[in-house]
Amino acid sequence: MTESEFLDLSDAIFARIETAIDDAGLDADTVCNGNVLELDFDGVKVIVNRHTPNQELWIAAKTGGYHFAQKDGVWLSARDGAEFFATLSQVVSDAAGEPFTLMA
């Protein structure tokens, strides 16, 4: 994928995350600034970042840092093969203190 396609895709993913947080009624402040989407759950932060040179999506949370690259249309972790949206759902649930699911 081209850099432009990656940026468009990651912008759409960031917007989808923000909408899902709002639709779920979670008490969170969301701030998107360039390559970074910050989710703040009363002081507990989850950061979603895009790393354009490697065309990866990164998640930083209390439980650790995660890197995801797209393979066959699915964002998978380089470390353990976990799927991006499943991992994001878990870290947001942990940060928010209530269940949250965002499907791929």
SULZI-V643853 format. One record per residue. PHI is phi as a letter, one per 20 degrees, with the letter a starting at -180 (NA if undefined). PSI is psi as a letter, one per 40 degrees, with the letter a starting at -180 (999 if undefined). NEAR is the number of other C-alpha atoms within 8 Angstrom. Layout:
PHI|PSI|NEAR ; PHI|PSI|NEAR
This chain:
NA|i|4 ; f|i|5 ; f|d|8 ; f|d|6 ; f|d|8 ; f|d|11 ; f|d|9 ; f|d|8 ; f|d|8 ; f|d|10 ; g|d|8 ; f|d|8 ; f|d|8 ; g|d|10 ; f|d|8 ; f|d|8 ; f|d|9 ; g|d|9 ; f|d|8 ; f|d|9 ; f|d|10 ; f|d|8 ; f|d|7 ; f|e|7 ; m|f|6 ; f|i|8 ; e|g|7 ; b|i|10 ; e|h|8 ; d|h|9 ; c|h|7 ; d|h|9 ; c|g|6 ; m|b|5 ; e|e|8 ; c|h|10 ; d|h|13 ; d|h|12 ; d|h|11 ; d|h|11 ; d|g|11 ; l|f|6 ; n|e|5 ; e|h|9 ; d|i|11 ; c|h|14 ; d|h|12 ; d|h|11 ; c|i|10 ; d|h|11 ; d|g|10 ; f|d|9 ; g|d|5 ; e|e|5 ; l|f|11 ; c|i|12 ; d|h|12 ; d|i|13 ; c|h|12 ; d|h|11 ; b|i|10 ; g|d|8 ; e|e|6 ; q|a|6 ; d|i|8 ; c|h|9 ; d|h|11 ; c|h|13 ; c|i|11 ; e|h|10 ; c|h|7 ; l|f|4 ; n|e|5 ; c|h|8 ; e|h|11 ; d|i|12 ; f|h|13 ; f|d|8 ; f|d|7 ; c|e|5 ; m|e|7 ; f|i|9 ; e|i|11 ; g|d|11 ; f|d|10 ; f|d|12 ; f|d|9 ; f|d|10 ; g|d|11 ; f|d|10 ; f|d|12 ; f|d|10 ; g|d|12 ; f|d|9 ; f|d|10 ; e|d|12 ; m|e|6 ; b|i|6 ; f|i|7 ; b|h|9 ; c|h|8 ; c|h|10 ; e|i|5 ; f|999|6
